[in-house]
């Protein structure tokens, strides 16, 4: 029988404190693996993007229908672009948030969104 447990983290993965992560990342001591799909979901949830983008689109549609088409179109485009921009940039946003807040760093590690490995 094998001693390998499929639930164990990858052999290269290391457990580091937030302070060590913050100091070692700029120095190049760590290599990060970010799960982009999970990062998108986490960042959208964490930053309340739906709660911001949906009212922008709704108010924009209402303005367009009430006789202010350019103002309405501007708000609709802003809401859609906000959602898309955050979705595309989610791994970078997550990395920024993880370096600034220890709780977000811990959650990203816990939820297997972020994986820290030693640089080779």
VODRENBA-138762 format. One record per residue (C-alpha): x, y, z; residue number from 1; residue in three letters. Coordinates in steps of 0.5 Angstrom, whole numbers. Layout:
NODE	X	Y	Z	NUM	Ala
...
This chain:
NODE	0	0	0	1	Unk
NODE	3	7	-2	2	Unk
NODE	4	12	4	3	Unk
NODE	2	18	-1	4	Unk
NODE	-4	21	1	5	Unk
NODE	-8	25	-5	6	Unk
NODE	-11	30	0	7	Unk
NODE	-4	32	2	8	Unk
NODE	-1	39	-1	9	Unk
NODE	4	38	-7	10	Unk
NODE	11	36	-5	11	Unk
NODE	14	43	-7	12	Unk
NODE	9	47	-3	13	Unk
NODE	11	50	3	14	Unk
NODE	7	53	9	15	Unk
NODE	10	60	11	16	Unk
NODE	7	66	15	17	Unk
NODE	4	72	12	18	Unk
NODE	10	76	14	19	Unk
NODE	15	71	11	20	Unk
NODE	11	71	5	21	Unk
NODE	11	79	4	22	Unk
NODE	19	79	5	23	Unk
NODE	20	73	1	24	Unk
NODE	16	75	-5	25	Unk
NODE	20	81	-7	26	Unk
NODE	26	78	-6	27	Unk
NODE	24	72	-11	28	Unk
NODE	24	66	-6	29	Unk
NODE	18	64	-7	30	Unk
NODE	14	61	-14	31	Unk
NODE	6	62	-14	32	Unk
NODE	1	58	-17	33	Unk
NODE	-6	61	-17	34	Unk
NODE	-12	58	-19	35	Unk
NODE	-15	63	-24	36	Unk
NODE	-22	60	-24	37	Unk
NODE	-22	60	-16	38	Unk
NODE	-19	67	-16	39	Unk
NODE	-24	70	-21	40	Unk
NODE	-30	67	-16	41	Unk
NODE	-26	69	-10	42	Unk
NODE	-24	76	-12	43	Unk
NODE	-31	78	-15	44	Unk
NODE	-34	75	-8	45	Unk
NODE	-29	79	-4	46	Unk
NODE	-30	86	-8	47	Unk
NODE	-38	85	-9	48	Unk
NODE	-37	86	-16	49	Unk
NODE	-44	84	-18	50	Unk
NODE	-47	88	-12	51	Unk
NODE	-43	94	-16	52	Unk
NODE	-44	93	-23	53	Unk
NODE	-51	90	-23	54	Unk
NODE	-54	97	-20	55	Unk
NODE	-49	101	-25	56	Unk
NODE	-53	97	-31	57	Unk
NODE	-60	98	-28	58	Unk
NODE	-59	105	-27	59	Unk
NODE	-56	106	-34	60	Unk
NODE	-62	102	-37	61	Unk
NODE	-67	106	-33	62	Unk
NODE	-63	113	-36	63	Unk
NODE	-63	111	-43	64	Unk
NODE	-71	109	-43	65	Unk
NODE	-72	116	-39	66	Unk
NODE	-69	120	-45	67	Unk
NODE	-62	120	-43	68	Unk
NODE	-59	115	-47	69	Unk
NODE	-52	118	-47	70	Unk
NODE	-51	118	-40	71	Unk
NODE	-55	111	-39	72	Unk
NODE	-50	108	-44	73	Unk
NODE	-44	111	-40	74	Unk
NODE	-47	107	-34	75	Unk
NODE	-48	101	-38	76	Unk
NODE	-41	100	-41	77	Unk
NODE	-38	102	-34	78	Unk
NODE	-42	96	-31	79	Unk
NODE	-40	91	-36	80	Unk
NODE	-33	94	-36	81	Unk
NODE	-32	93	-29	82	Unk
NODE	-34	86	-29	83	Unk
NODE	-30	84	-34	84	Unk
NODE	-24	88	-32	85	Unk
NODE	-24	85	-25	86	Unk
NODE	-25	78	-28	87	Unk
NODE	-19	78	-33	88	Unk
NODE	-15	81	-27	89	Unk
NODE	-17	77	-22	90	Unk
NODE	-10	73	-20	91	Unk
NODE	-6	80	-20	92	Unk
NODE	-12	83	-15	93	Unk
NODE	-12	77	-11	94	Unk
NODE	-4	77	-10	95	Unk
NODE	-4	84	-9	96	Unk
NODE	-10	83	-3	97	Unk
NODE	-6	77	-1	98	Unk
NODE	0	81	0	99	Unk
NODE	-4	87	4	100	Unk
NODE	-8	83	9	101	Unk
NODE	-6	76	13	102	Unk
NODE	-13	74	13	103	Unk
NODE	-14	74	5	104	Unk
NODE	-7	70	5	105	Unk
NODE	-10	65	10	106	Unk
NODE	-16	64	6	107	Unk
NODE	-13	64	-1	108	Unk
NODE	-8	58	2	109	Unk
NODE	-14	55	5	110	Unk
NODE	-19	55	-1	111	Unk
NODE	-13	52	-5	112	Unk
NODE	-13	59	-9	113	Unk
NODE	-6	60	-8	114	Unk
NODE	0	56	-7	115	Unk
NODE	6	58	-5	116	Unk
NODE	13	54	-7	117	Unk
NODE	20	55	-6	118	Unk
NODE	23	58	-12	119	Unk
NODE	29	54	-16	120	Unk
